[in-house]
Amino acid sequence: MTLPNFFALIIGTEILNQRRKDKHFDFVATALAKKGYKLTGSFIIEDDPALIVQTIKFIASQPNPVLFSFGGIGSTPDDHTRKCASIALRDGTLPVHDEAKQIIVDQLGEKAYPYSVRMAELPKGAKLLDNPVNKMPAFSLDERFFFMPGFPEMSHPMVEEILARLIPKGQTYYRHTLTALCKENLFIDIMEQMPTGVEFSSLPKLYSDGWRVSLSVASYDKTLADQAFKMYTDLLDQKGIHYGLHDESNL
């Protein structure tokens, strides 16, 4: 089975200059973890058209990508994402999406003109995503690239609906974690033996009384996760090094 690689693209100069705090990364990572998946990558970038295009193209070039993009689909001059998505994934044009235009006009009446109606100019083949707050439509391309508003109260319900559709049953990601009273270089030989399909990481920290290292091993294959983790605990037991276990799943 080919697993999707999930990406978050968070677009907004106001986040990088700290005028606004990002709320998307934690939400997406947690929503995916509940389904037994994880983010492959997350990007926070400026409202710069060239950078947006190149980032979308990079994500699209990855194996089996699924993109959650936040921000830049409005009608103001700094909202570049609709055009950039078309350049990166289509032919660069923004034809009027009749259904989107009707929704905008129905919601705003005469106030839709001359600016808000621009939000109906979408890449070819765009499918609409329902906005639970103000009905202004977001959109997707190819059922794998999802472009949503930067407002969490609008976009986060969209993410939940998308995940319910894409991965209705979810899966278990088996993870084992320990903290040991030693340095991480003790485990380098074992790390180099980790089989394909096993994710591992080590997080060292120096305290006043010496080193600690938190080790994490995870896999969608329970047997692989168990066997890989046992390699670490066997070494610690052999050397008489104290450690504590913290079992986790879907994290």
C-alpha positions as CSV (number, residue, x, y, z in Angstrom):
1,M,0.0,0.0,0.0
2,T,1.3,3.4,-0.9
3,L,0.9,5.8,2.0
4,P,0.1,9.5,1.4
5,N,2.7,12.0,2.3
6,F,0.9,14.9,4.1
7,F,2.1,18.5,3.9
8,A,1.0,21.7,5.4
9,L,1.6,25.0,3.7
10,I,0.9,28.0,5.9
11,I,1.0,31.3,3.9
12,G,1.2,34.6,5.6
13,T,3.8,37.3,6.2
14,E,2.0,38.2,9.3
15,I,2.9,34.9,10.9
16,L,6.6,35.2,10.0
17,N,6.8,38.7,11.5
18,Q,4.8,37.5,14.5
19,R,1.8,39.8,14.1
20,R,-0.3,36.6,14.2
21,K,0.5,33.2,15.8
22,D,0.2,30.1,13.7
23,K,-2.5,27.6,14.8
24,H,-2.4,25.3,11.8
25,F,0.6,23.2,12.4
26,D,-0.4,21.7,15.7
27,F,-4.0,21.2,14.5
28,V,-3.0,19.3,11.4
29,A,-0.4,17.2,13.1
30,T,-2.9,16.2,15.9
31,A,-5.7,15.5,13.4
32,L,-3.4,13.3,11.4
33,A,-2.1,11.5,14.5
34,K,-5.7,10.6,15.5
35,K,-5.9,8.8,12.1
36,G,-2.5,7.1,12.5
37,Y,-0.7,9.4,10.1
38,K,1.9,12.1,10.4
39,L,3.1,15.2,8.5
40,T,5.9,14.7,6.1
41,G,6.6,18.4,6.0
42,S,5.3,21.8,7.0
43,F,6.2,25.2,5.5
44,I,5.5,28.7,6.7
45,I,6.2,31.2,3.9
46,E,5.7,34.8,3.0
47,D,3.0,36.1,0.7
48,D,5.4,36.0,-2.2
49,P,4.0,34.6,-5.4
50,A,7.3,33.1,-6.7
51,L,7.9,31.4,-3.4
52,I,4.3,30.1,-3.2
53,V,4.5,28.6,-6.7
54,Q,7.9,26.9,-6.1
55,T,6.7,25.5,-2.7
56,I,3.6,24.0,-4.3
57,K,5.6,22.6,-7.1
58,F,8.0,21.0,-4.7
59,I,5.3,19.4,-2.7
60,A,3.6,18.2,-5.8
61,S,6.8,16.5,-6.9
62,Q,6.9,14.3,-3.8
63,P,5.5,10.8,-3.8
64,N,1.8,10.6,-3.3
65,P,1.4,14.1,-1.8
66,V,-1.6,15.5,0.0
67,L,-1.4,19.2,0.6
68,F,-3.3,21.3,3.2
69,S,-2.7,25.0,2.2
70,F,-3.8,27.8,4.5
71,G,-4.2,31.4,3.5
72,G,-4.1,33.7,0.5
73,I,-7.4,32.7,-1.3
74,G,-9.2,36.0,-0.6
75,S,-9.8,39.0,-2.8
76,T,-7.2,41.5,-1.6
77,P,-4.0,42.3,-3.6
78,D,-1.8,40.2,-1.2
79,D,-4.0,37.1,-1.8
80,H,-1.9,35.2,-4.3
81,T,-2.7,31.5,-3.6
82,R,-5.4,31.0,-6.2
83,K,-3.2,32.3,-9.0
84,C,-0.1,30.5,-7.7
85,A,-2.0,27.2,-7.5
86,S,-3.0,27.6,-11.1
87,I,0.6,28.3,-12.2
88,A,2.0,25.4,-10.2
89,L,-0.6,22.8,-11.0
90,R,-2.5,24.0,-14.0
91,D,-2.0,26.4,-16.9
92,G,-1.9,29.7,-14.9
93,T,-5.3,30.9,-15.8
94,L,-8.2,31.6,-13.4
95,P,-11.5,31.1,-15.1
96,V,-14.7,32.1,-13.2
97,H,-16.1,29.1,-11.4
98,D,-19.8,29.6,-11.9
99,E,-20.9,27.8,-8.7
100,A,-18.4,29.7,-6.6
101,K,-19.6,33.0,-8.1
102,Q,-23.3,32.1,-7.4
103,I,-22.5,31.3,-3.7
104,I,-20.6,34.6,-3.3
105,V,-23.3,36.6,-4.9
106,D,-26.1,34.8,-2.9
107,Q,-24.2,35.5,0.3
108,L,-23.1,39.1,-0.3
109,G,-25.6,40.5,-2.9
110,E,-24.4,43.8,-4.4
111,K,-21.5,43.9,-1.9
112,A,-19.9,41.0,-3.9
113,Y,-18.9,43.5,-6.5
114,P,-16.3,44.5,-7.5
115,Y,-13.9,42.7,-5.2
116,S,-15.3,39.7,-3.3
117,V,-16.5,38.1,-6.5
118,R,-12.9,37.7,-7.5
119,M,-12.7,34.7,-5.1
120,A,-14.7,32.8,-7.8
121,E,-11.7,33.0,-10.1
122,L,-10.2,29.6,-9.6
123,P,-7.8,27.2,-11.4
124,K,-9.3,24.9,-14.0
125,G,-10.9,21.8,-12.6
126,A,-11.2,23.2,-9.1
127,K,-13.8,21.6,-6.8
128,L,-15.3,23.6,-4.0
129,L,-14.9,23.1,-0.3
130,D,-17.7,24.2,1.9
131,N,-16.9,27.0,4.3
132,P,-18.8,26.4,7.6
133,V,-18.5,30.0,8.7
134,N,-19.4,32.4,6.0
135,K,-19.9,30.1,3.0
136,M,-17.1,31.8,0.9
137,P,-15.8,28.7,-0.9
138,A,-12.4,27.2,-0.7
139,F,-11.2,24.8,-3.3
140,S,-9.3,21.6,-4.1
141,L,-7.4,20.2,-7.1
142,D,-7.1,16.6,-8.0
143,E,-8.6,15.5,-4.6
144,R,-5.1,15.9,-3.1
145,F,-4.3,19.7,-3.1
146,F,-6.6,21.5,-0.7
147,F,-6.6,25.3,-0.5
148,M,-8.3,26.9,2.5
149,P,-8.6,30.2,4.2
150,G,-6.1,31.3,6.8
151,F,-8.8,31.6,9.5
152,P,-8.7,28.4,11.7
153,E,-12.4,28.5,12.5
154,M,-13.0,28.2,8.7
155,S,-10.3,25.9,7.6
156,H,-10.0,23.4,10.5
157,P,-13.5,21.9,10.0
158,M,-12.6,21.6,6.3
159,V,-9.5,19.6,7.3
160,E,-11.5,17.3,9.5
161,E,-14.1,16.7,6.7
162,I,-11.3,16.0,4.2
163,L,-9.6,13.5,6.4
164,A,-12.9,11.8,7.2
165,R,-13.3,11.3,3.4
166,L,-9.7,10.4,2.5
167,I,-9.0,8.1,5.4
168,P,-12.3,7.1,7.0
169,K,-10.9,4.2,9.1
170,G,-7.4,5.4,9.9
171,Q,-4.7,3.0,11.0
172,T,-2.5,2.4,14.0
173,Y,1.0,3.8,14.1
174,Y,2.8,1.7,16.7
175,R,5.3,3.8,18.8
176,H,7.5,2.9,21.7
177,T,9.5,5.5,23.7
178,L,12.0,5.3,26.5
179,T,14.2,7.7,28.4
180,A,17.6,6.3,29.4
181,L,20.4,7.7,31.7
182,C,23.1,7.7,29.0
183,K,24.3,9.5,25.9
184,E,22.8,8.8,22.6
185,N,26.0,7.7,21.0
186,L,25.6,4.4,22.8
187,F,22.9,3.5,20.3
188,I,24.5,4.5,17.0
189,D,25.4,1.0,16.0
190,I,21.7,-0.1,16.5
191,M,20.4,3.0,14.7
192,E,22.4,2.0,11.7
193,Q,20.7,-1.4,11.7
194,M,17.1,0.0,11.7
195,P,15.1,-1.8,9.0
196,T,13.1,0.0,6.3
197,G,9.6,0.8,7.6
198,V,10.8,1.9,11.0
199,E,11.0,5.5,12.1
200,F,13.4,6.2,14.9
201,S,14.7,9.3,16.7
202,S,16.8,10.3,19.7
203,L,16.6,13.5,21.7
204,P,19.5,14.0,24.0
205,K,19.5,16.5,26.9
206,L,22.2,17.4,29.4
207,Y,21.1,17.9,33.0
208,S,23.1,18.9,36.1
209,D,23.5,15.2,37.1
210,G,24.3,13.9,33.6
211,W,23.0,13.0,30.2
212,R,19.5,11.7,29.3
213,V,18.3,10.5,26.0
214,S,14.7,9.9,24.8
215,L,14.5,7.2,22.2
216,S,11.4,6.7,20.0
217,V,10.7,3.9,17.6
218,A,7.6,3.6,15.4
219,S,6.2,1.7,12.5
220,Y,2.8,0.8,10.9
221,D,4.0,-2.8,11.4
222,K,3.6,-3.8,15.0
223,T,6.1,-6.7,14.8
224,L,8.7,-4.4,13.3
225,A,8.1,-1.8,15.9
226,D,8.4,-4.3,18.7
227,Q,11.5,-6.0,17.4
228,A,13.3,-2.7,16.7
229,F,12.5,-1.3,20.1
230,K,13.7,-4.5,21.8
231,M,17.2,-4.0,20.2
232,Y,17.5,-0.8,22.3
233,T,16.1,-2.2,25.5
234,D,18.3,-5.4,25.2
235,L,21.4,-3.2,25.0
236,L,20.4,-1.1,28.0
237,D,19.6,-4.3,30.0
238,Q,22.9,-5.8,29.0
239,K,24.8,-2.7,30.2
240,G,22.7,-2.2,33.3
241,I,21.6,1.3,32.4
242,H,18.4,2.6,34.0
243,Y,15.6,3.6,31.7
244,G,11.9,4.3,31.8
245,L,9.3,3.2,29.2
246,H,6.5,5.3,27.7
247,D,4.3,3.4,25.3
248,E,2.4,5.4,22.8
249,S,0.3,4.6,19.7
250,N,-0.8,6.9,16.9
251,L,1.6,9.6,18.1
